[in-house]
Amino acid sequence: MPTWMPEGNVSKPGDDELRSWSKYVQILFDANGNKPSPYPEGCAPLPSDNIDRLARKATILKGT
């Protein structure tokens, strides 16, 4: 679970797109583990990530 989200990976009606992407990447991260990426943190979602960065991490974690 992203530590900055007290509700964990649970989708909430008020979630904006960035928050939804962070939760999605965290779910993929938990299921697949960390994978190499061009980022120092690998594919772990960070509060500083933008949607493009999260989308790239999701693609790497999905293996597509």
A tleap script that builds the chain and sets N, CA, C and O, in Angstrom:
source leaprc.protein.ff14SB
mol = sequence {
  NMET PRO THR TRP MET PRO GLU GLY ASN VAL
  SER LYS PRO GLY ASP ASP GLU LEU ARG SER
  TRP SER LYS TYR VAL GLN ILE LEU PHE ASP
  ALA ASN GLY ASN LYS PRO SER PRO TYR PRO
  GLU GLY CYS ALA PRO LEU PRO SER ASP ASN
  ILE ASP ARG LEU ALA ARG LYS ALA THR ILE
  LEU LYS GLY CTHR
}
set mol.1.N position { 0.842 -1.162 0.000 }
set mol.1.CA position { 0.000 0.000 0.000 }
set mol.1.C position { 0.894 1.234 0.000 }
set mol.1.O position { 1.877 1.299 0.738 }
set mol.2.N position { 0.550 2.202 -0.824 }
set mol.2.CA position { 1.312 3.446 -0.742 }
set mol.2.C position { 1.165 4.040 0.658 }
set mol.2.O position { 0.048 4.226 1.141 }
set mol.3.N position { 2.268 4.332 1.296 }
set mol.3.CA position { 2.233 4.790 2.685 }
set mol.3.C position { 1.569 6.145 2.847 }
set mol.3.O position { 1.159 6.498 3.953 }
set mol.4.N position { 1.454 6.905 1.784 }
set mol.4.CA position { 0.822 8.224 1.884 }
set mol.4.C position { -0.685 8.142 1.677 }
set mol.4.O position { -1.354 9.175 1.667 }
set mol.5.N position { -1.229 6.956 1.513 }
set mol.5.CA position { -2.670 6.772 1.329 }
set mol.5.C position { -3.226 5.948 2.486 }
set mol.5.O position { -3.042 4.731 2.515 }
set mol.6.N position { -3.896 6.580 3.429 }
set mol.6.CA position { -4.391 5.831 4.592 }
set mol.6.C position { -5.409 4.760 4.237 }
set mol.6.O position { -5.580 3.801 4.991 }
set mol.7.N position { -6.094 4.903 3.098 }
set mol.7.CA position { -7.094 3.902 2.706 }
set mol.7.C position { -6.491 2.732 1.944 }
set mol.7.O position { -7.209 1.818 1.537 }
set mol.8.N position { -5.168 2.753 1.749 }
set mol.8.CA position { -4.511 1.675 1.017 }
set mol.8.C position { -4.856 1.723 -0.462 }
set mol.8.O position { -4.896 2.799 -1.059 }
set mol.9.N position { -5.100 0.578 -1.048 }
set mol.9.CA position { -5.392 0.482 -2.483 }
set mol.9.C position { -6.886 0.487 -2.795 }
set mol.9.O position { -7.281 0.218 -3.930 }
set mol.10.N position { -7.713 0.787 -1.807 }
set mol.10.CA position { -9.152 0.804 -1.996 }
set mol.10.C position { -9.547 2.033 -2.812 }
set mol.10.O position { -9.200 3.159 -2.457 }
set mol.11.N position { -10.271 1.810 -3.904 }
set mol.11.CA position { -10.751 2.931 -4.720 }
set mol.11.C position { -11.840 3.677 -3.976 }
set mol.11.O position { -12.735 3.081 -3.378 }
set mol.12.N position { -11.744 4.975 -4.027 }
set mol.12.CA position { -12.729 5.843 -3.377 }
set mol.12.C position { -13.389 6.707 -4.441 }
set mol.12.O position { -12.736 7.054 -5.425 }
set mol.13.N position { -14.659 7.069 -4.281 }
set mol.13.CA position { -15.346 7.896 -5.270 }
set mol.13.C position { -14.655 9.239 -5.528 }
set mol.13.O position { -14.765 9.785 -6.625 }
set mol.14.N position { -13.957 9.765 -4.548 }
set mol.14.CA position { -13.304 11.058 -4.705 }
set mol.14.C position { -11.898 10.999 -5.267 }
set mol.14.O position { -11.246 12.035 -5.403 }
set mol.15.N position { -11.409 9.794 -5.601 }
set mol.15.CA position { -10.053 9.667 -6.137 }
set mol.15.C position { -9.920 10.381 -7.471 }
set mol.15.O position { -10.751 10.212 -8.363 }
set mol.16.N position { -8.862 11.185 -7.602 }
set mol.16.CA position { -8.581 11.785 -8.899 }
set mol.16.C position { -7.763 10.793 -9.731 }
set mol.16.O position { -7.417 9.712 -9.255 }
set mol.17.N position { -7.465 11.162 -10.946 }
set mol.17.CA position { -6.774 10.249 -11.865 }
set mol.17.C position { -5.390 9.859 -11.342 }
set mol.17.O position { -4.993 8.698 -11.448 }
set mol.18.N position { -4.669 10.805 -10.790 }
set mol.18.CA position { -3.328 10.535 -10.281 }
set mol.18.C position { -3.370 9.553 -9.117 }
set mol.18.O position { -2.552 8.636 -9.047 }
set mol.19.N position { -4.305 9.740 -8.218 }
set mol.19.CA position { -4.434 8.833 -7.072 }
set mol.19.C position { -4.837 7.433 -7.537 }
set mol.19.O position { -4.338 6.441 -7.007 }
set mol.20.N position { -5.726 7.342 -8.513 }
set mol.20.CA position { -6.133 6.043 -9.056 }
set mol.20.C position { -4.959 5.330 -9.712 }
set mol.20.O position { -4.779 4.126 -9.526 }
set mol.21.N position { -4.163 6.064 -10.477 }
set mol.21.CA position { -2.982 5.472 -11.110 }
set mol.21.C position { -1.999 4.964 -10.051 }
set mol.21.O position { -1.436 3.880 -10.205 }
set mol.22.N position { -1.789 5.727 -8.986 }
set mol.22.CA position { -0.873 5.307 -7.919 }
set mol.22.C position { -1.340 3.999 -7.289 }
set mol.22.O position { -0.534 3.105 -7.032 }
set mol.23.N position { -2.624 3.892 -7.046 }
set mol.23.CA position { -3.163 2.661 -6.465 }
set mol.23.C position { -3.029 1.489 -7.425 }
set mol.23.O position { -2.698 0.377 -7.014 }
set mol.24.N position { -3.286 1.737 -8.702 }
set mol.24.CA position { -3.171 0.686 -9.712 }
set mol.24.C position { -1.730 0.177 -9.798 }
set mol.24.O position { -1.497 -1.032 -9.825 }
set mol.25.N position { -0.777 1.088 -9.841 }
set mol.25.CA position { 0.630 0.688 -9.908 }
set mol.25.C position { 1.027 -0.048 -8.642 }
set mol.25.O position { 1.789 -1.012 -8.709 }
set mol.26.N position { 0.529 0.383 -7.488 }
set mol.26.CA position { 0.851 -0.324 -6.248 }
set mol.26.C position { 0.309 -1.752 -6.266 }
set mol.26.O position { 0.982 -2.671 -5.800 }
set mol.27.N position { -0.888 -1.948 -6.791 }
set mol.27.CA position { -1.452 -3.302 -6.900 }
set mol.27.C position { -0.579 -4.168 -7.802 }
set mol.27.O position { -0.287 -5.315 -7.464 }
set mol.28.N position { -0.159 -3.625 -8.951 }
set mol.28.CA position { 0.731 -4.366 -9.852 }
set mol.28.C position { 2.069 -4.646 -9.178 }
set mol.28.O position { 2.618 -5.740 -9.309 }
set mol.29.N position { 2.589 -3.664 -8.462 }
set mol.29.CA position { 3.858 -3.796 -7.758 }
set mol.29.C position { 3.773 -4.910 -6.718 }
set mol.29.O position { 4.678 -5.738 -6.614 }
set mol.30.N position { 2.684 -4.927 -5.949 }
set mol.30.CA position { 2.502 -5.965 -4.926 }
set mol.30.C position { 2.391 -7.356 -5.557 }
set mol.30.O position { 2.894 -8.332 -4.999 }
set mol.31.N position { 1.741 -7.446 -6.706 }
set mol.31.CA position { 1.534 -8.743 -7.363 }
set mol.31.C position { 2.793 -9.248 -8.066 }
set mol.31.O position { 3.050 -10.452 -8.086 }
set mol.32.N position { 3.579 -8.335 -8.644 }
set mol.32.CA position { 4.712 -8.739 -9.480 }
set mol.32.C position { 6.071 -8.455 -8.873 }
set mol.32.O position { 7.082 -8.906 -9.412 }
set mol.33.N position { 6.130 -7.734 -7.785 }
set mol.33.CA position { 7.406 -7.331 -7.212 }
set mol.33.C position { 8.016 -6.195 -8.024 }
set mol.33.O position { 7.480 -5.788 -9.055 }
set mol.34.N position { 9.127 -5.702 -7.545 }
set mol.34.CA position { 9.788 -4.611 -8.233 }
set mol.34.C position { 10.503 -5.141 -9.471 }
set mol.34.O position { 11.072 -6.233 -9.450 }
set mol.35.N position { 10.469 -4.368 -10.538 }
set mol.35.CA position { 11.153 -4.733 -11.768 }
set mol.35.C position { 12.074 -3.591 -12.167 }
set mol.35.O position { 11.812 -2.434 -11.838 }
set mol.36.N position { 13.149 -3.910 -12.872 }
set mol.36.CA position { 14.055 -2.846 -13.305 }
set mol.36.C position { 13.334 -1.835 -14.196 }
set mol.36.O position { 12.493 -2.191 -15.021 }
set mol.37.N position { 13.684 -0.588 -14.006 }
set mol.37.CA position { 13.108 0.480 -14.817 }
set mol.37.C position { 14.143 1.596 -14.933 }
set mol.37.O position { 15.189 1.536 -14.287 }
set mol.38.N position { 13.868 2.599 -15.738 }
set mol.38.CA position { 14.830 3.695 -15.852 }
set mol.38.C position { 14.850 4.616 -14.622 }
set mol.38.O position { 15.581 5.606 -14.605 }
set mol.39.N position { 14.062 4.297 -13.610 }
set mol.39.CA position { 13.970 5.136 -12.421 }
set mol.39.C position { 14.738 4.502 -11.266 }
set mol.39.O position { 14.767 3.277 -11.154 }
set mol.40.N position { 15.357 5.301 -10.410 }
set mol.40.CA position { 16.158 4.735 -9.310 }
set mol.40.C position { 15.346 3.860 -8.349 }
set mol.40.O position { 15.885 2.926 -7.755 }
set mol.41.N position { 14.055 4.161 -8.199 }
set mol.41.CA position { 13.212 3.380 -7.281 }
set mol.41.C position { 12.627 2.141 -7.930 }
set mol.41.O position { 11.867 1.411 -7.294 }
set mol.42.N position { 12.969 1.891 -9.183 }
set mol.42.CA position { 12.372 0.778 -9.907 }
set mol.42.C position { 10.951 1.145 -10.292 }
set mol.42.O position { 10.716 2.223 -10.838 }
set mol.43.N position { 10.008 0.269 -10.016 }
set mol.43.CA position { 8.614 0.511 -10.400 }
set mol.43.C position { 7.719 0.871 -9.219 }
set mol.43.O position { 6.497 0.907 -9.361 }
set mol.44.N position { 8.304 1.133 -8.068 }
set mol.44.CA position { 7.505 1.510 -6.900 }
set mol.44.C position { 6.862 2.876 -7.129 }
set mol.44.O position { 7.541 3.812 -7.550 }
set mol.45.N position { 5.569 3.002 -6.859 }
set mol.45.CA position { 4.930 4.309 -7.012 }
set mol.45.C position { 5.372 5.261 -5.900 }
set mol.45.O position { 5.476 4.873 -4.736 }
set mol.46.N position { 5.626 6.492 -6.274 }
set mol.46.CA position { 6.034 7.518 -5.316 }
set mol.46.C position { 5.042 8.673 -5.340 }
set mol.46.O position { 4.381 8.893 -6.355 }
set mol.47.N position { 4.925 9.416 -4.239 }
set mol.47.CA position { 4.006 10.559 -4.223 }
set mol.47.C position { 4.378 11.621 -5.257 }
set mol.47.O position { 3.519 12.390 -5.691 }
set mol.48.N position { 5.636 11.668 -5.649 }
set mol.48.CA position { 6.096 12.673 -6.617 }
set mol.48.C position { 5.868 12.268 -8.069 }
set mol.48.O position { 6.108 13.072 -8.969 }
set mol.49.N position { 5.410 11.043 -8.320 }
set mol.49.CA position { 5.187 10.568 -9.697 }
set mol.49.C position { 4.031 11.310 -10.351 }
set mol.49.O position { 3.030 11.627 -9.709 }
set mol.50.N position { 4.191 11.581 -11.651 }
set mol.50.CA position { 3.070 12.116 -12.428 }
set mol.50.C position { 2.407 10.949 -13.167 }
set mol.50.O position { 2.873 9.813 -13.076 }
set mol.51.N position { 1.337 11.222 -13.887 }
set mol.51.CA position { 0.587 10.155 -14.546 }
set mol.51.C position { 1.427 9.457 -15.610 }
set mol.51.O position { 1.348 8.235 -15.742 }
set mol.52.N position { 2.225 10.198 -16.368 }
set mol.52.CA position { 3.065 9.565 -17.395 }
set mol.52.C position { 4.052 8.588 -16.783 }
set mol.52.O position { 4.240 7.483 -17.291 }
set mol.53.N position { 4.670 8.993 -15.708 }
set mol.53.CA position { 5.646 8.116 -15.051 }
set mol.53.C position { 4.954 6.874 -14.494 }
set mol.53.O position { 5.475 5.765 -14.616 }
set mol.54.N position { 3.786 7.054 -13.886 }
set mol.54.CA position { 3.042 5.906 -13.366 }
set mol.54.C position { 2.599 4.973 -14.493 }
set mol.54.O position { 2.616 3.754 -14.326 }
set mol.55.N position { 2.207 5.528 -15.627 }
set mol.55.CA position { 1.801 4.702 -16.769 }
set mol.55.C position { 2.977 3.882 -17.282 }
set mol.55.O position { 2.808 2.715 -17.636 }
set mol.56.N position { 4.175 4.481 -17.326 }
set mol.56.CA position { 5.364 3.725 -17.758 }
set mol.56.C position { 5.675 2.598 -16.770 }
set mol.56.O position { 6.021 1.488 -17.172 }
set mol.57.N position { 5.549 2.894 -15.489 }
set mol.57.CA position { 5.798 1.861 -14.478 }
set mol.57.C position { 4.781 0.728 -14.605 }
set mol.57.O position { 5.143 -0.443 -14.490 }
set mol.58.N position { 3.515 1.066 -14.841 }
set mol.58.CA position { 2.481 0.043 -15.003 }
set mol.58.C position { 2.790 -0.843 -16.202 }
set mol.58.O position { 2.636 -2.062 -16.130 }
set mol.59.N position { 3.223 -0.243 -17.295 }
set mol.59.CA position { 3.565 -1.020 -18.500 }
set mol.59.C position { 4.696 -1.992 -18.199 }
set mol.59.O position { 4.645 -3.151 -18.609 }
set mol.60.N position { 5.706 -1.531 -17.492 }
set mol.60.CA position { 6.831 -2.412 -17.139 }
set mol.60.C position { 6.349 -3.545 -16.235 }
set mol.60.O position { 6.709 -4.704 -16.442 }
set mol.61.N position { 5.549 -3.216 -15.252 }
set mol.61.CA position { 5.074 -4.243 -14.310 }
set mol.61.C position { 4.164 -5.266 -14.974 }
set mol.61.O position { 4.163 -6.436 -14.593 }
set mol.62.N position { 3.388 -4.831 -15.968 }
set mol.62.CA position { 2.512 -5.764 -16.689 }
set mol.62.C position { 3.291 -6.605 -17.687 }
set mol.62.O position { 2.804 -7.638 -18.147 }
set mol.63.N position { 4.501 -6.166 -18.022 }
set mol.63.CA position { 5.315 -6.916 -18.974 }
set mol.63.C position { 4.900 -6.721 -20.407 }
set mol.63.O position { 5.184 -7.574 -21.248 }
set mol.64.N position { 4.228 -5.613 -20.716 }
set mol.64.CA position { 3.795 -5.346 -22.100 }
set mol.64.C position { 4.459 -4.098 -22.637 }
set mol.64.O position { 4.219 -3.715 -23.782 }
savepdb mol mol.pdb
quit
